[in-house]
Amino acid sequence: MSTTEIAAKDVKALRDRTGAGMMDCKKALTEAGGDVEKAIEILRVRQGKKIQDLGERAATEGTVQAYVHAGSRVGVLIEVDCNTDFVAKNDEFTGFAREVAMQIAASPQVRWVSREEVPQELIDAESRIYEQEAAEKPENVREKIVQGKLDAWLGTVTLLAQEMHRPELEGKTVQQLRDELAASTGENVVIRRFARFAIGE
């Protein structure tokens, strides 16, 4: 099974089941030829205790948090889910949701949670633009230039790839913070959706 045959819904289902990152799930599924059980085994070998087979335990509990920036011109609503009501009420869990809401407020270009949610036609359109920009560069470096620019763009418009703005978080990405929280709580932590509101936009 090729990379293109790994459906986004299958990647998301594996993520919901294991708590692993979306890109890690996609790579594992690709390597496993689409076999979910084998993909879980690959993830557990590579990431050890951070990965748990949550089976049918869906992330059906969680919290909705709001953040309104000073001046009341920018506001964010975010839903972050987990497996149990106990963790949903945990200060660490709700604090994570609020922290990510603040990140979104400070990131006007962010539109999707993960790369898998970005429509392929938009990725293709951006790639074509970068290919034109790199047309005069030596042929052997064009692909790297295009991929580098595409990765940079995806890092701007997707939430999980972003580095946290607060210096005390040591440049960690949203994905890294989510993985740390999943490991410390022993539950699947899913940023389900968000909405950013700004006056005049």
N, C-alpha and C positions, 0 to 999 in steps of 0.2 A: 504494500500500500504506500503510495507516494505522499509527500507532504500535502499536496493539493487535495488529496482524498480524505484528509483528516478534517472532519467538519468541526466548526467552531462550537457546536452544541456538545460534541463528544469531548472536546477539550474542557469545556465548562463543567460537564458532568464529572470528569475525572478530578478536576480541581475541587468541586463540591465534596467529592468522596474522600480526598486525601489532604486537602488544605495546602497542596503544593502550588507554586506559582504557575500562571497560565503558560508561559513560555516553556517551563520545565515539563509541564503536562503534555504540551504539543510535541516536544522532542521525544519524550518517553513513548507516547502513542505511535509516533512515526517509527521509532526504533523497534517497537513491538509489533509493527504491522497492523495496528488497530486493535490488538488484543488488550482489553482493559486490565485483566488480571496480571498479564505479563508486564504491562506498563506500570502497575502499582509495585510490582516486584523491583523493577528498574529504579523507580523513585526511592524505594526504601533502601536499596543497596547504596544509592548515591547520597541520600540525605539522612539516613539513619533515623534517629529518634524524632526528628522534626516531622517525619511523615507518618501519618496514622491512617489505616484503612477504616474510615468511618462508616463504610457500608451504606446502609439505607438511612443513616442518621442525617437527615437533611437539615440545612441551616434555616430553620423555621422560626427561631427566636431572634431577638436583636433589639436595636434601638434606632430611633430617628432623632438626630440632633440638629440644632440650628445655630448658625453664627451670623451675627450682624456686625459689620465693621464700623468702627467709630465714624460718626457722621451720617450713619444710616443710609449710605448710598450703595452699598454692596451687601448682599445677604446670601447665605447658602443653607440648603436643606440636604441632609445626607442620611441614607439608610445603610447601616452596617449590620449584618446578620451573623448569628452563631447557632450552636446546637441546643443550648439550654437557657432557661430563664435565669438561672443562677448566675451564669457568666454575663448575660445581657445586662444585669443590674450591677455588675462589678465595676468599680471606679476606674480600673485600668482599661476596661473595654470601652466605657463611655468616654473616657479621656482620649482614647485613640480616635474615636469618631469625631470628637470636637476638634482635635488637632488636625485631622484631615480636612474638616470643613474650613478651618482657617487657611490651610494650604490652597484649597480651591478658590477661596475669596481672593487670594493674592496671585492667582494664576488665571487671568482672563481668557487665555487661549485653550485651556483644557476643556475637552468636549466628551471624552469617553473614559471609561474606567480602565480598559486594557486595550492592547493592540488588536486583539481578536475581534473587538467590537467595531473597529474602524472599517467602513465599507471598502471593499476591494477596489471599486472604481475610483475612489478618492486616492488610494495608495498608488494606483496605476497612473492617475493624472499627475500626481506629484513627481513620480518617477520620470515621466516624460519631460517635465519641466527641467529636472536636474540633468537629464540626458542632453537636452539642448544646451544647458549652461556649460556642460563638460565637453561639448562637441569639439572644441579646439585643443583640448588636452591630449597628451599621448594616449593611444588606444589602450595600452597596457594598464593605465591607471584610472580610466574612465569609470569602470564598474565600481571600484573602491570609492571614488568621489561620490558617485550617485548613491551608493549604499550608505555612506557616511552622512550625507545630507538627509536622506530618507529617515535614518535612525534618529537624527537630531530633531526632525520635524515630528516624528512619532513620540519622541520624548517630551515634546512641548504640548501636544494635544491629548496625550493619554496620562491618566492620573498615576497609575502604579509605577511608571517609569520615572516620575519626577523626584528630584532631590528635594527634601524638606527645606524650607526657607530658614527655619530657626537654627542659628549657629549651634545651640546646645544639643541639637540632634545629630551633630557630627557628619553632616552631609549624607545621611542615610536616605534611601529612597522610600517612597510610600510602600512599595512591595516588601522591602526589608523590614519595615516596622510591622507590617501585617503578618509576615512570617514569624517574627519574634513573638508577637501576641498569640498567634496560633500555637506556637511551641510552649509558651508559658501557661496558657489556659488548657491546652490539650484538646482544643475544639477547632472546628473549621471557622475561619473568620472571612466573611465575604462582604466586600464593598458592593452592595447591590446596585445602587443608583444614587445620583445626586442632581441637584438643580442649582444653578448660580443665577442670581438676579442682580442687575446693576441698573441704576437710574439712567435712562436714555439709550439703553441697548435693547 
